[in-house]
């Protein structure tokens, strides 16, 4: 399986390439055509949190937004791996009031707030992490809402054999153009089932969210609501100094995206954004080492978008922290560079 991944990012020290991150990329259009790739588009990996915009789809297409009177901002945080800021907590808490659940109904667990300033403020006031601060609290609240919408029990909603999770798996498989039995399952960090499929199929799902013209009208309209909510409220999807927020802010309505743990990232590009591509595009990227330092996946994503022609000069200043950049030592001497080292192979 390791041959499916090729060098994507290298770190230099002086004139020496000191370290290399390996990965794979698939770019697919909304008609299911492989537009470009690097490494193997058939590499199978867990989407982790990149699946969140798809996991909320049954709730949206079956009228959940309207039934509970949710705002676009609230829908965006249901797709999020948020930073646990006070604003995120307020929005997720507002959803819970509307649907009639409480924080203790969440089964996502707890962890410190991702946002460092928020975590420091919590420490100063003696506040311990709670489920609402968890980066997946929006997704879990969305799952509770989805269960209530479909008259399902909210007990053990995280279990793979719960009817809600079976519905989410069915929908995910359909969006990826697979059968449910073709999707490999695991358990995510927040304890719900996690899906693993080839990069090609994950990219295809995001292309269909971006450009859902081939889908049934209620599903197509749900896809439009999800992509628009994410693009209109990028802060809700991630938070301060986070790549997903920065990219969607820079792209200003032409791109939506959702990262996942262990070096995974999916991007949707709206129709007619790239010259010669009237169809929407989806991108799935995996950095094979998991990118624990967080330095390879965003850079690979930026370079992929650059090679596709999806970035313009107005977007790039907002992505400086995630693009090709110097490496400094502890005295802030420039000692090397973090840079992309791949070229997409286009299918003409």
Secondary structure as UniProt FT lines:
FT   HELIX           2..4
FT   STRAND          6..13
FT   TURN            14..15
FT   STRAND          16..29
FT   TURN            30..31
FT   STRAND          34..38
FT   TURN            41..42
FT   STRAND          44..46
FT   HELIX           48..51
FT   HELIX           52..55
FT   HELIX           57..61
FT   TURN            62..63
FT   HELIX           64..67
FT   TURN            68..69
FT   HELIX           72..78
FT   HELIX           86..99
FT   HELIX           103..105
FT   HELIX           116..124
FT   TURN            125..126
FT   HELIX           131..133
FT   TURN            135..136
FT   HELIX           137..149
FT   TURN            150..151
FT   TURN            155..158
FT   TURN            160..161
FT   HELIX           163..175
FT   TURN            176..177
FT   HELIX           180..182
FT   STRAND          184..187
FT   TURN            189..190
FT   STRAND          193..198
FT   HELIX           199..210
FT   TURN            213..214
FT   HELIX           217..232
FT   HELIX           234..237
FT   TURN            240..241
FT   HELIX           243..251
FT   TURN            252..253
FT   STRAND          255..260
FT   TURN            261..263
FT   STRAND          264..269
FT   TURN            271..272
FT   TURN            275..276
FT   STRAND          281..287
FT   TURN            288..289
FT   TURN            292..293
FT   HELIX           297..308
FT   HELIX           313..316
FT   HELIX           317..322
FT   STRAND          325..328
FT   TURN            330..331
FT   STRAND          334..340
FT   STRAND          345..346
//
